């Protein structure tokens, strides 16, 4: 089942009299349950592509279709609703509220949406178990390691049960051991919950946790390949 499609996607930034054509005629289809890694050198347009696919920015040409919805033309209120219901984000920086507990940080989107957090108690317990922090639910971010804080950010992205989770350099601030553990967690989420994951990464090791790799050069897709079976790092759900 197709969940995202980019059609002749273009993005241009204008700075004074200078114009930078960052993405050029991108055509891309992502199926439900894929774990796609977007790679490329600095300046290749990979983060720009991620933000367009996730509706954080609008294209200057072409379109991004989330199922039957054109993300470039919908109104702000409808886009906000989509972000709460169908799309989750995990960034390089954890963006946790320092004085809130682990469980309150995870439930923050629920609270901001005006819903009753008690309705999410079972889901919260399941997510805490998945990320391995059931025993730390009452701690605050300052009492956690960087890897644990990123796990909380991942849990927050899962709380509304989105179809797609976008990852922007999610282990960029972590040491190699912790980064490996976080990538294994993403793969577990991909398998256990059948979530579609789309990540931007510089790391070929991180990319191999997914199902396919997109390589960008100068704003164009030069390769879209499946991860070879022998290169896949597997975990059990």
C-alpha positions as CSV (number, residue, x, y, z in Angstrom):
1,X,0.0,0.0,0.0
2,X,1.4,3.4,-1.0
3,X,1.6,5.9,1.8
4,X,3.7,8.7,0.4
5,X,4.4,9.8,-3.1
6,X,6.5,12.7,-4.4
7,X,5.7,13.8,-7.9
8,X,8.1,16.1,-9.8
9,X,9.0,17.7,-6.5
10,X,11.1,20.8,-6.6
11,X,12.3,23.2,-3.9
12,X,14.0,26.5,-4.4
13,X,15.3,29.0,-1.8
14,X,15.7,32.6,-2.6
15,X,18.2,34.8,-0.7
16,X,18.3,38.3,-2.0
17,X,19.1,38.0,-5.7
18,X,20.5,34.5,-5.3
19,X,18.4,31.4,-6.0
20,X,19.3,28.0,-4.8
21,X,17.5,25.0,-6.5
22,X,17.8,22.5,-3.7
23,X,15.6,19.7,-5.0
24,X,15.1,19.0,-8.7
25,X,12.2,16.9,-10.1
26,X,12.1,14.3,-7.3
27,X,9.8,11.3,-8.0
28,X,9.5,8.8,-5.2
29,X,7.0,6.3,-3.8
30,X,7.2,4.8,-0.3
31,X,5.1,1.8,0.7
32,X,3.5,1.1,4.1
33,X,5.9,-0.7,6.4
34,X,9.1,0.4,4.6
35,X,12.1,1.8,6.6
36,X,13.7,4.2,4.2
37,X,17.1,5.9,4.7
38,X,17.9,9.1,2.8
39,X,21.6,9.6,2.4
40,X,23.9,12.0,0.6
41,X,26.7,14.6,1.1
42,X,26.1,17.9,2.9
43,X,24.0,20.2,0.8
44,X,22.5,17.4,-1.2
45,X,18.9,18.3,-0.1
46,X,18.2,15.3,2.2
47,X,16.8,17.2,5.2
48,X,14.8,19.4,2.8
49,X,13.3,16.3,1.2
50,X,12.4,14.9,4.7
51,X,10.7,18.2,5.7
52,X,8.7,18.3,2.5
53,X,7.6,14.6,2.8
54,X,6.6,15.3,6.4
55,X,4.7,18.5,5.6
56,X,7.0,20.8,7.6
57,X,7.7,22.8,4.5
58,X,5.9,23.3,1.1
59,X,7.4,22.7,-2.3
60,X,7.9,25.4,-4.9
61,X,6.9,22.8,-7.6
62,X,5.4,19.4,-7.8
63,X,3.5,17.7,-5.0
64,X,3.7,15.4,-2.0
65,X,0.8,13.1,-1.6
66,X,0.1,11.5,1.8
67,X,-2.3,8.8,0.7
68,X,-5.0,11.0,-1.1
69,X,-4.0,14.3,0.6
70,X,-1.8,16.9,-1.2
71,X,0.5,18.3,1.6
72,X,1.3,21.3,-0.4
73,X,-2.2,22.6,-0.7
74,X,-4.0,21.7,2.5
75,X,-4.7,24.4,5.1
76,X,-2.6,24.9,8.3
77,X,-5.3,23.5,10.6
78,X,-5.7,20.4,8.6
79,X,-1.9,19.9,8.4
80,X,-1.7,20.2,12.2
81,X,-4.4,17.5,12.6
82,X,-2.4,15.2,10.2
83,X,0.7,15.7,12.3
84,X,-1.1,14.7,15.4
85,X,-2.8,11.6,13.8
86,X,-0.7,10.3,10.9
87,X,2.8,11.7,11.2
88,X,5.4,11.6,14.0
89,X,8.9,13.2,14.2
90,X,12.1,12.4,16.0
91,X,14.9,14.9,15.7
92,X,18.6,15.0,16.5
93,X,17.8,17.1,19.6
94,X,15.4,15.6,22.0
95,X,13.2,18.7,22.6
96,X,12.0,17.4,26.0
97,X,10.5,19.7,28.7
98,X,13.1,19.6,31.5
99,X,10.7,19.9,34.5
100,X,8.2,17.2,33.2
101,X,8.6,13.5,34.0
102,X,9.2,10.9,31.4
103,X,5.5,9.9,31.2
104,X,4.4,13.5,31.0
105,X,6.8,14.3,28.2
106,X,5.5,11.3,26.3
107,X,1.9,12.4,26.9
108,X,2.5,16.0,26.1
109,X,0.9,15.9,22.6
110,X,-2.2,14.3,24.1
111,X,-2.4,17.0,26.8
112,X,-1.9,19.8,24.2
113,X,-4.6,18.3,22.0
114,X,-7.0,18.6,24.9
115,X,-7.5,14.8,25.4
116,X,-7.7,12.9,28.7
117,X,-4.3,11.4,29.4
118,X,-6.0,8.6,31.4
119,X,-7.3,7.2,28.1
120,X,-3.7,6.5,27.1
121,X,-2.6,4.6,30.2
122,X,-2.5,1.2,28.5
123,X,-0.7,2.6,25.4
124,X,1.7,4.5,27.6
125,X,2.6,1.3,29.5
126,X,3.1,-0.6,26.2
127,X,5.3,2.2,24.8
128,X,7.4,2.4,28.0
129,X,7.9,-1.3,27.8
130,X,8.9,-1.1,24.1
131,X,11.5,1.6,24.8
132,X,12.8,-0.1,28.0
133,X,12.0,2.8,30.4
134,X,9.1,1.4,32.4
135,X,11.2,1.9,35.6
136,X,12.0,5.5,34.8
137,X,8.6,6.9,34.1
138,X,8.7,9.3,37.1
139,X,12.2,10.7,36.4
140,X,12.9,14.0,34.6
141,X,15.1,14.4,31.5
142,X,18.0,15.7,33.6
143,X,18.1,12.3,35.4
144,X,18.4,10.4,32.1
145,X,21.3,9.7,29.7
146,X,21.3,11.0,26.1
147,X,20.1,7.7,24.8
148,X,17.3,7.5,27.3
149,X,16.2,11.0,26.5
150,X,16.0,10.0,22.8
151,X,13.9,7.0,23.7
152,X,11.5,9.3,25.4
153,X,11.4,11.5,22.2
154,X,10.7,8.3,20.2
155,X,7.9,7.3,22.6
156,X,6.3,10.8,22.3
157,X,6.3,10.3,18.5
158,X,4.5,7.0,19.0
159,X,1.8,8.1,21.4
160,X,-0.8,9.1,18.7
161,X,-0.1,5.9,16.8
162,X,1.0,7.6,13.6
163,X,1.3,5.8,10.3
164,X,4.7,7.4,9.4
165,X,7.6,8.4,11.6
166,X,10.2,10.8,10.2
167,X,13.7,10.7,11.7
168,X,16.2,13.6,11.2
169,X,19.7,12.4,12.1
170,X,18.2,10.7,15.2
171,X,21.5,9.4,16.6
172,X,23.6,12.4,15.7
173,X,24.2,13.3,19.3
174,X,24.9,9.8,20.6
175,X,28.0,7.6,21.1
176,X,28.3,4.6,18.8
177,X,27.1,2.0,21.4
178,X,24.0,4.1,22.3
179,X,23.4,4.9,18.6
180,X,23.3,1.2,17.8
181,X,20.8,0.6,20.5
182,X,18.5,3.4,19.2
183,X,18.7,2.0,15.7
184,X,17.8,-1.4,16.9
185,X,14.8,0.2,18.7
186,X,13.7,1.9,15.4
187,X,13.9,-1.4,13.6
188,X,11.9,-3.1,16.4
189,X,9.2,-0.4,16.0
190,X,9.2,-0.9,12.3
191,X,8.6,-4.6,12.7
192,X,6.5,-4.7,15.8
193,X,4.1,-1.9,14.9
194,X,4.4,-2.1,11.1
195,X,5.3,1.6,11.1
196,X,6.7,3.4,8.0
197,X,10.0,5.0,9.0
198,X,11.9,7.6,6.9
199,X,15.2,8.7,8.2
200,X,18.0,11.1,7.1
201,X,21.4,9.8,8.1
202,X,25.1,10.2,7.3
203,X,25.8,6.7,8.5
204,X,25.8,3.7,6.2
205,X,25.6,1.5,9.3
206,X,22.4,3.2,10.4
207,X,21.0,3.0,6.9
208,X,21.4,-0.8,6.9
209,X,18.8,-1.2,9.7
210,X,16.2,-0.2,7.1
211,X,14.6,-1.8,4.1
212,X,15.9,0.6,1.4
213,X,18.3,3.4,0.8
214,X,17.8,6.6,-1.3
215,X,20.9,8.5,-2.3
216,X,20.7,12.2,-3.2
217,X,23.4,14.2,-5.0
218,X,22.9,17.8,-5.9
219,X,19.1,17.6,-5.2
220,X,18.5,14.6,-7.4
221,X,17.9,10.9,-6.6
222,X,20.8,9.0,-8.1
223,X,20.0,5.6,-6.5
224,X,17.1,3.9,-4.7
225,X,18.0,0.4,-3.7
226,X,16.8,-2.3,-1.4
227,X,19.1,-3.2,1.5
228,X,20.8,-6.5,0.6
229,X,19.7,-9.4,2.8
230,X,23.2,-10.1,3.9
231,X,23.7,-6.5,5.1
232,X,20.5,-6.2,7.2
233,X,21.0,-6.1,10.9
234,X,18.0,-7.9,12.3
235,X,16.4,-7.8,15.7
236,X,13.4,-9.7,17.0
237,X,10.1,-7.9,17.6
